[in-house]
Amino acid sequence: MNGRKGTFQGNQGEEKEFCMFRATLIPMVLALAAAGLASAQPKRSDSVVKAEAKAAKPDHAGKQTVTVTLKIDDGWHLYANPVPKDFPGIPVTVDVDAKVKPEVKVDYPAGKEVKDAMFGNYRVYEKNSVIKVDVKRAKGDDSPLNLNIKVQTCNDRTCLAPGVIKLKVQ
């Protein structure tokens, strides 16, 4: 390479080596840049919360109980539902869908009270929390239930980006 406009002066073997070097270098640089961007993504709340759901069999009227168990990593908490008016945190919510939209009633546990001079008192879930969901299915609907559990986890220093845990139960 002579330094002018990227032209190369040399024998054909050197030119071929240079082209191979460029062909290898560019994908490596792009891969490293992509890896850097991926690692720059913020950690999401669903990365520190695991969820399981178990569904009882529907009765003759289509009523069914789903039990959702949240396992929260040590040092983290979720905001209990409901949160106080104008509270900045996002509470846990469970949405249920099926082939035919069911009637849903979610029984959120009270959680542990936190007294906070800045935001007022609120409640959180720590370690394990069990949420009972009563579902009334449409007649004849035996399709799987799709659960979307929205969470925001925080610790004593920071909050993670909200996340959604998706589960399917029969």
Residue pairs with C-beta under 8 A, 6 or more apart in sequence:
1 7
1 8
1 9
1 18
2 8
2 9
8 14
8 15
8 18
10 18
42 160
42 161
43 160
43 161
44 160
44 161
44 162
44 163
45 78
45 151
45 152
45 153
45 159
45 160
45 161
45 162
45 163
46 151
46 163
46 164
46 165
47 160
47 163
48 72
48 73
48 76
48 153
48 160
49 70
49 71
49 72
49 73
49 76
49 78
49 151
49 153
49 163
49 165
50 70
50 71
50 165
51 68
51 69
51 70
51 71
51 149
51 165
51 167
52 68
52 69
52 71
52 167
53 66
53 67
53 68
53 69
53 147
53 167
53 169
54 66
54 67
54 69
54 169
55 64
55 65
55 66
55 67
55 145
55 169
55 170
56 64
56 65
56 66
57 64
58 64
58 135
58 137
58 142
61 136
62 136
62 137
62 138
62 139
62 141
63 134
63 135
63 136
63 137
64 134
64 135
64 136
64 137
64 145
65 132
65 133
65 134
65 135
66 96
66 132
66 133
66 135
66 145
66 147
66 169
67 130
67 131
67 132
67 133
68 94
68 130
68 131
68 132
68 133
68 147
68 149
68 167
69 128
69 129
69 130
69 131
70 78
70 92
70 125
70 128
70 129
70 130
70 131
70 149
70 151
71 127
71 128
72 78
72 125
72 126
72 127
72 128
72 129
72 153
73 153
74 127
75 155
75 156
76 126
76 153
76 154
76 155
77 124
77 125
77 126
77 153
77 154
77 155
78 91
78 92
78 124
78 125
78 126
78 129
78 151
78 152
78 153
79 87
79 89
79 90
79 91
79 92
79 122
79 123
79 124
79 125
79 152
79 154
80 91
80 92
80 108
80 109
80 110
80 111
80 112
80 122
80 123
80 124
80 125
81 91
81 92
81 93
81 106
81 108
82 91
82 108
83 89
83 90
83 91
83 122
83 123
84 119
84 120
84 121
84 122
87 119
87 120
87 122
88 119
89 122
89 152
89 154
89 159
90 150
90 151
90 152
90 162
91 108
91 152
92 108
92 125
92 129
92 131
92 149
92 150
92 151
93 106
93 149
93 150
94 106
94 131
94 133
94 147
94 148
94 149
94 150
95 104
95 147
95 148
95 149
95 150
96 102
96 104
96 133
96 135
96 145
96 146
96 147
97 145
97 146
97 148
98 135
98 137
98 138
98 141
98 143
98 144
98 145
98 146
99 141
99 143
100 137
100 138
100 141
100 143
101 138
102 135
102 136
102 137
102 138
102 141
102 145
103 135
103 136
104 133
104 134
104 135
104 136
105 133
105 134
106 131
106 132
106 133
106 134
107 131
107 132
107 133
107 134
108 131
109 125
109 129
109 130
109 131
110 123
111 123
111 124
111 125
111 129
112 123
112 124
112 125
112 126
113 121
113 122
113 123
114 121
114 122
114 123
114 124
115 121
116 122
133 147
135 145
142 170
144 168
144 169
144 170
145 168
145 169
145 170
146 166
146 167
146 168
147 165
147 166
147 167
147 168
147 169
148 164
148 165
148 166
149 164
149 165
149 166
149 167
150 162
150 163
150 164
151 162
151 163
151 164
151 165
152 159
152 160
152 161
152 162
152 163
153 159
153 160
154 160
